[in-house]
Amino acid sequence: MKVVKLSQTEDFMPTLGLGTWQAPADVIESTVYKALELGYRHIDTAFNYNNEEAIGTAIKKWIDDGKGARVDLFITTKLPHVGNRAADVRKFLDLQLSRLQMAYVDLYLIHVPFAFHCDPDKLTPIIKQNGEYDLDTETNHLTTWKKLEECQKEGLVRNLGLSNFNEQQIERIIKNADLKPQVLQVELHAYFQQLELRRFCAENDIVVTAYAPLGSPGAKDHFVTKYNYSPDTFPDLLGLPLVKEIANRHGKTPAQILLHFLVQQKVVVIPKSTSEHRLKENMELYDFELAAPEMNQLKKLDRGERGRIFNFLFWKGVEKHPEYPFKLTDPVTE
């Protein structure tokens, strides 16, 4: 499995990871164990996914069974929106390490640039009577980042990064950081290629990780049913004639083409699957190359902001937060 080197620490991050968002705990434990057996070494989770305990159990079992060592793995988790303040960093990180049954994580990201007030009993956002989320508008990325740097110096995290931040927010942290952000995780796929943001990251030695690299087909039913998303919001990237044509030419699946399209550009991908067949399929990315004309054809699929799926407006009122990262004029609706 190929890797990219992270700036400053020079740790190696596998370019393929297992995404675990929307994977329930009773399923993810066996999935992670199977993925590790198949050769996955990069697992991506978050406090908000509610599956850190199951993932930690699977990893501990894999190690206890003599299949490998902790040092062989690259584990990512994230500071939640309800803990996005300097005073709460250590509380949440300690809890997450306990759930994961680990002394450290390889990468710790600030999950989103905004923050909600936290229900101290449930550790979930407080929601007001009108249905809006109770925003913590005092969010200060710089003081939060300094606390993360302290945790890195203590050995609790090896590398630090951001998720869902925009260029201006990242730049402000870079200018005030001792350990500059090493990774940025954002929505990124053929319809939403984030070219300007990726150029900025390349100029600042920030590795980009793509979530929803296949357009998040597995999340469609959840968001259409629960959050009134239009079904058209979720593009059928796997069914695009161009993608199918390139896949047939290489003897590959559309998913393998879409993932390789990003990996060939040095983007890390973290597709989520609980199917052993698809876990194996997603690993088979490295035995072919897309030709320049094919890459150019796929690059032309980019729709810019019109291709964005996840704008976080399902958290009612979030766009009122001063650190909401996207332009309200973007033609993206629930």
C-alpha positions as CSV (number, residue, x, y, z in Angstrom):
1,M,0.0,0.0,0.0
2,K,1.4,3.4,-1.0
3,V,2.0,6.2,1.5
4,V,2.6,9.9,1.7
5,K,5.1,11.5,4.0
6,L,3.7,14.1,6.5
7,S,5.6,17.4,6.9
8,Q,7.5,18.1,10.1
9,T,7.2,14.7,11.7
10,E,7.9,12.8,8.5
11,D,5.5,10.1,9.5
12,F,4.0,8.0,6.7
13,M,0.3,8.0,6.1
14,P,-1.3,5.3,3.8
15,T,-3.1,6.8,0.8
16,L,-6.0,4.4,1.3
17,G,-7.8,4.3,4.6
18,L,-11.0,2.8,5.9
19,G,-13.7,5.4,6.5
20,T,-16.1,4.5,9.3
21,W,-18.7,7.3,9.3
22,Q,-22.3,5.9,9.5
23,A,-20.9,2.5,10.4
24,P,-22.8,1.3,13.5
25,A,-20.7,-0.1,16.4
26,D,-22.2,-3.6,16.1
27,V,-21.0,-3.8,12.5
28,I,-17.8,-1.8,12.5
29,E,-15.9,-4.1,15.0
30,S,-15.9,-7.0,12.7
31,T,-15.4,-4.8,9.7
32,V,-12.2,-3.2,11.1
33,Y,-10.8,-6.6,12.1
34,K,-11.5,-7.9,8.6
35,A,-10.0,-4.8,7.0
36,L,-6.8,-5.2,9.1
37,E,-6.6,-8.8,8.1
38,L,-6.9,-7.8,4.4
39,G,-4.0,-5.3,4.8
40,Y,-5.6,-2.0,5.7
41,R,-3.4,0.0,8.0
42,H,-5.2,3.3,8.1
43,I,-8.5,3.7,10.0
44,D,-10.4,7.0,10.1
45,T,-12.9,7.6,12.9
46,A,-14.3,10.5,15.0
47,F,-16.0,11.2,18.3
48,N,-19.1,12.1,16.4
49,Y,-19.2,8.7,14.7
50,N,-20.1,6.9,18.0
51,N,-17.9,3.9,17.1
52,E,-14.5,4.6,18.7
53,E,-15.0,1.9,21.3
54,A,-15.8,-0.8,18.8
55,I,-12.9,0.2,16.6
56,G,-10.6,0.1,19.6
57,T,-11.8,-3.3,20.5
58,A,-11.2,-4.6,17.0
59,I,-7.7,-3.2,16.9
60,K,-6.8,-4.6,20.3
61,K,-8.1,-8.0,19.3
62,W,-6.0,-7.9,16.1
63,I,-2.9,-7.0,18.1
64,D,-3.6,-9.6,20.8
65,D,-4.2,-12.2,18.2
66,G,-0.6,-11.7,17.0
67,K,-1.6,-10.2,13.6
68,G,0.4,-7.0,14.0
69,A,1.5,-4.2,16.2
70,R,0.2,-0.8,17.1
71,V,3.2,0.9,15.4
72,D,2.1,-0.7,12.1
73,L,-1.2,1.3,12.1
74,F,-2.2,4.9,11.3
75,I,-5.3,5.8,13.4
76,T,-7.1,9.1,12.8
77,T,-9.8,10.6,15.1
78,K,-11.3,14.1,15.5
79,L,-12.1,16.7,18.1
80,P,-15.9,17.1,18.0
81,H,-18.0,20.2,17.5
82,V,-19.1,20.1,21.1
83,G,-15.4,20.2,22.3
84,N,-14.1,22.8,19.9
85,R,-12.5,25.0,22.5
86,A,-9.1,25.0,24.3
87,A,-10.7,24.2,27.7
88,D,-12.2,20.9,26.3
89,V,-9.4,19.6,24.1
90,R,-7.8,17.4,26.7
91,K,-11.0,16.1,28.2
92,F,-12.2,14.8,24.8
93,L,-8.8,13.5,23.7
94,D,-8.4,11.6,26.9
95,L,-11.9,10.1,26.6
96,Q,-11.2,9.1,22.9
97,L,-7.9,7.5,23.7
98,S,-9.6,5.6,26.5
99,R,-12.4,4.4,24.1
100,L,-9.8,3.5,21.4
101,Q,-7.7,1.7,24.1
102,M,-4.6,3.5,22.8
103,A,-1.8,5.7,24.3
104,Y,-1.8,7.9,21.2
105,V,-3.4,8.5,17.9
106,D,-1.4,9.1,14.7
107,L,-3.5,12.0,13.6
108,Y,-6.0,14.2,15.5
109,L,-8.1,16.7,13.5
110,I,-10.4,19.5,14.5
111,H,-13.5,18.1,12.9
112,V,-15.3,21.3,12.0
113,P,-14.3,25.0,12.4
114,F,-17.5,25.9,14.3
115,A,-18.7,24.8,17.8
116,F,-21.9,24.0,19.6
117,H,-22.5,24.3,23.3
118,C,-22.3,20.8,24.9
119,D,-24.8,18.9,27.0
120,P,-22.4,17.8,29.8
121,D,-24.4,14.6,30.5
122,K,-24.9,13.4,26.9
123,L,-21.8,15.0,25.3
124,T,-24.1,16.1,22.4
125,P,-25.0,19.5,21.1
126,I,-27.6,21.5,23.0
127,I,-30.6,22.2,20.8
128,K,-32.9,25.2,21.5
129,Q,-36.7,25.2,21.5
130,N,-36.8,26.5,18.0
131,G,-34.8,23.6,16.8
132,E,-31.6,25.6,16.2
133,Y,-28.3,24.3,17.6
134,D,-26.9,26.3,20.4
135,L,-23.9,27.9,18.9
136,D,-20.7,28.6,20.8
137,T,-19.8,31.8,19.0
138,E,-16.6,32.3,21.0
139,T,-14.7,29.7,19.0
140,N,-11.0,30.5,18.9
141,H,-9.0,28.3,16.5
142,L,-5.7,29.7,17.7
143,T,-6.1,28.8,21.4
144,T,-7.6,25.4,20.5
145,W,-4.6,24.7,18.2
146,K,-2.1,25.7,20.9
147,K,-3.7,23.2,23.2
148,L,-3.5,20.5,20.5
149,E,0.2,21.4,20.1
150,E,0.7,20.7,23.8
151,C,-1.0,17.3,23.4
152,Q,1.4,16.5,20.5
153,K,4.4,17.4,22.6
154,E,3.1,15.1,25.3
155,G,3.0,12.2,22.9
156,L,-0.8,11.8,22.9
157,V,-1.0,12.6,19.2
158,R,1.7,12.3,16.6
159,N,0.3,14.6,13.9
160,L,-2.3,17.4,13.8
161,G,-4.7,18.6,11.1
162,L,-8.0,20.1,10.3
163,S,-11.2,19.0,8.7
164,N,-13.8,21.1,6.8
165,F,-11.8,24.4,7.2
166,N,-11.6,26.9,4.4
167,E,-8.4,28.5,3.2
168,Q,-8.6,31.7,5.3
169,Q,-9.2,29.7,8.5
170,I,-6.2,27.4,7.7
171,E,-3.9,30.3,6.9
172,R,-4.7,32.0,10.2
173,I,-3.6,28.9,12.0
174,I,-0.5,28.5,9.9
175,K,0.7,32.0,10.7
176,N,0.3,31.4,14.5
177,A,1.3,27.7,14.8
178,D,4.5,26.0,16.0
179,L,3.4,22.7,14.5
180,K,1.6,23.7,11.3
181,P,-1.4,21.7,10.1
182,Q,-0.1,18.6,8.4
183,V,-3.4,17.2,7.0
184,L,-6.7,18.7,5.7
185,Q,-9.7,16.3,5.4
186,V,-12.5,17.6,3.2
187,E,-15.3,16.4,0.9
188,L,-13.6,15.7,-2.4
189,H,-14.7,13.6,-5.4
190,A,-14.9,13.9,-9.2
191,Y,-17.8,16.4,-9.1
192,F,-16.2,18.5,-6.3
193,Q,-12.4,18.5,-6.8
194,Q,-11.5,21.5,-4.6
195,L,-8.7,22.6,-6.9
196,E,-7.9,26.0,-5.3
197,L,-7.9,24.6,-1.8
198,R,-5.7,21.7,-2.9
199,R,-3.2,24.2,-4.5
200,F,-3.1,26.1,-1.3
201,C,-2.5,22.9,0.7
202,A,0.3,21.9,-1.7
203,E,2.0,25.2,-1.2
204,N,1.9,24.7,2.5
205,D,2.9,21.0,2.7
206,I,-0.5,19.9,3.8
207,V,-1.7,16.5,2.7
208,V,-5.3,16.4,1.6
209,T,-7.6,13.6,2.5
210,A,-10.8,13.1,0.6
211,Y,-14.0,12.0,2.4
212,A,-16.9,10.9,0.3
213,P,-14.5,10.1,-2.6
214,L,-17.3,8.1,-4.3
215,G,-19.9,10.8,-3.7
216,S,-21.1,9.1,-0.5
217,P,-23.7,6.8,-2.1
218,G,-24.2,5.0,1.2
219,A,-25.4,8.2,3.0
220,K,-28.0,9.0,0.4
221,D,-31.0,7.4,2.1
222,H,-30.1,8.7,5.5
223,F,-29.9,12.3,4.4
224,V,-32.9,12.2,2.0
225,T,-35.1,10.7,4.8
226,K,-33.8,12.5,7.9
227,Y,-32.7,15.9,6.6
228,N,-34.9,16.4,3.5
229,Y,-32.0,16.4,1.1
230,S,-33.0,16.2,-2.5
231,P,-32.0,12.8,-3.9
232,D,-30.3,14.7,-6.8
233,T,-27.8,16.1,-4.3
234,F,-26.1,12.7,-4.2
235,P,-24.5,12.2,-7.7
236,D,-24.3,8.7,-9.2
237,L,-20.6,8.9,-9.9
238,L,-20.3,5.2,-10.1
239,G,-22.9,5.2,-12.9
240,L,-21.3,7.9,-15.1
241,P,-20.7,6.6,-18.7
242,L,-17.2,8.1,-18.8
243,V,-16.2,6.4,-15.5
244,K,-17.7,3.1,-16.8
245,E,-15.8,3.5,-20.1
246,I,-12.5,4.0,-18.4
247,A,-13.1,1.2,-16.0
248,N,-13.8,-1.2,-18.8
249,R,-10.7,-0.2,-20.6
250,H,-8.6,-1.0,-17.5
251,G,-10.5,-4.1,-16.4
252,K,-11.4,-2.2,-13.2
253,T,-14.6,-1.2,-11.4
254,P,-15.9,2.4,-11.5
255,A,-15.1,2.7,-7.8
256,Q,-11.5,1.8,-8.4
257,I,-11.2,4.4,-11.2
258,L,-12.7,7.1,-9.0
259,L,-10.4,6.3,-6.1
260,H,-7.3,5.9,-8.2
261,F,-8.1,9.3,-9.9
262,L,-7.5,10.9,-6.5
263,V,-4.7,8.8,-5.3
264,Q,-2.8,9.4,-8.6
265,Q,-2.9,13.1,-7.6
266,K,-1.5,12.3,-4.2
267,V,-4.8,12.7,-2.4
268,V,-5.5,10.3,0.4
269,V,-8.9,8.5,0.2
270,I,-11.0,7.0,3.0
271,P,-14.0,5.2,1.4
272,K,-16.4,3.6,3.9
273,S,-17.6,0.0,3.4
274,T,-18.7,-2.8,5.6
275,S,-18.6,-5.3,2.7
276,E,-15.6,-7.6,2.5
277,H,-15.9,-7.8,-1.2
278,R,-15.8,-4.0,-1.5
279,L,-13.0,-3.7,1.1
280,K,-10.9,-6.0,-1.2
281,E,-12.0,-4.1,-4.3
282,N,-11.0,-0.7,-2.8
283,M,-7.5,-2.0,-2.1
284,E,-6.9,-2.9,-5.7
285,L,-5.9,0.7,-6.7
286,Y,-2.2,0.5,-7.3
287,D,-1.6,-1.9,-10.2
288,F,-2.6,0.4,-13.0
289,E,-2.2,4.1,-14.0
290,L,-4.7,6.4,-15.7
291,A,-3.3,7.9,-18.9
292,A,-3.1,11.7,-19.1
293,P,-6.1,12.0,-21.5
294,E,-8.2,9.9,-19.0
295,M,-7.1,12.1,-16.1
296,N,-8.1,15.2,-18.1
297,Q,-11.5,13.8,-18.9
298,L,-12.1,13.0,-15.3
299,K,-10.9,16.5,-14.2
300,K,-13.5,18.0,-16.5
301,L,-16.3,16.4,-14.4
302,D,-15.6,19.0,-11.7
303,R,-18.7,21.2,-10.9
304,G,-17.0,23.4,-8.4
305,E,-19.2,24.5,-5.5
306,R,-22.2,23.1,-7.3
307,G,-20.8,19.6,-6.7
308,R,-20.7,20.0,-2.9
309,I,-22.9,17.6,-1.0
310,F,-22.3,18.4,2.6
311,N,-22.9,22.0,3.7
312,F,-23.8,21.2,7.3
313,L,-27.1,23.0,7.1
314,F,-28.7,19.9,8.5
315,W,-27.5,21.4,11.8
316,K,-30.2,24.1,11.9
317,G,-28.8,27.6,12.4
318,V,-25.1,26.6,11.9
319,E,-24.7,29.1,9.1
320,K,-25.0,31.9,11.7
321,H,-21.8,30.8,13.4
322,P,-19.0,33.3,12.7
323,E,-16.7,30.4,11.7
324,Y,-19.2,28.7,9.3
325,P,-16.7,27.8,6.5
326,F,-18.7,28.0,3.3
327,K,-20.1,31.0,1.4
328,L,-23.8,31.4,2.0
329,T,-24.1,32.5,-1.7
330,D,-23.0,29.0,-2.8
331,P,-25.8,27.3,-4.8
332,V,-26.0,24.4,-2.3
333,T,-29.3,23.7,-0.5
334,E,-30.6,21.1,1.8
